[in-house]
Amino acid sequence: MAEENQTTMESVRKWVVEHKLRAVGCLWLTGIGSSIAYNWSQPNMKPSVKIIHARLHAQALTLAALAGAALVEYYDHNQGSGSKVNQYAKQFLSMDTHARKD
């Protein structure tokens, strides 16, 4: 029932947390595709310059996506929900401290 009440933004955030590399890759493909489409509509440029511009735009989008993924990870770490990696690390650390007490 709690999952039915999630907002769209919350479900998007959860998907990005679980699929960070896939989200960055999709953004990169979308960025380079749209940049090539835009640059190809410019008649005064050589094809090599169009490809270089598309690559530069895609690199900028990739950096922005990586920064966004880092912010999402930071937010999750501070909120305590965390990703699967954080949950496994917490579980391992709690098992390790119990083993030391024995």
N, C-alpha and C positions, 0 to 999 in steps of 0.2 A: 504494500500500500504506500510505503514511503517513496518508492521509485516512481509511482504514478504522479506524485506531487512535485517532482523535480522540474525546475525551469529549463528552458532550452539552453540558456547559458551554462547552467550547471552540468547538463548532459554533454555539451560541447567541451567544457573544461575537463570532464572526466575522460572523454575520448582522447583529448590531446595528451593528458597525463599518461594514459595507457599506450598511446601510439605516437610518441614524440617524433621519431624518425620518419614515419609515414606522413605525418602532418607537414614536416619540413620539406620532404620530397614532393608532396602534392603542391605545396606552395611554390616550390622552385619550378616545377613543370608548368604550372599555370602562369607564373611570372615570365618565364622565357618564351612561352607560346604567345602570350599577349604582347610582349615586347617585340618579337619577330613580326607579328601581325601589324603592329603600329609602325615599326621601322620600314616594312615593305611598302607601306602606303606613302612613304616619303620618296618622291621621284629624284631628288637631287643627290642622293648618296650612292656610293658604290656598294655592291653586295657585301664585300669584306667589312666595310665600316658598319653596315647594318647588323652583321653577325656579332661584331665586337661590342656594339652598343647593347644588343640583346643579352650577351653574356655578362656585361657589367651590371645591367639591371637585375639579372637573375642573382648575381652575387650579392647585391645590396639586399634583395628580398630574402635571400638565405640567411644573411646576418641578422636581419630583423626577425625572422622566424626563430632562429636559435636564441636570440635575446628574449623573445616572447616565451619560448619553452622554458628557458631558465627562470623567468619570472613566475611562470605557473608552478614550476618545481619549488621555488622559494616560498611561494604562497602556501602550497600544500604542506611543506615542511613546517612552516610557522603555525598553520592551523591544526596540525596534528593528524590530518587524514592521511597524508603521505601516499606514495605510490607503492606498488608491490615490492619494490626493492627495499624501501624503508620499512615496510611491515616485516619482511623476512629478516632484515638486519635487527630490528627490535626483538623479534622472536629469538634469533640466535644469541643476541647479547643477554637476554633474560635467562636463557638456558645456561649460558656461560657463567653468569653470576651465581645461579643455583648450584652449579657443579663446584664452584670454588668454596661455597659454604659447607659442603659435605666433606 
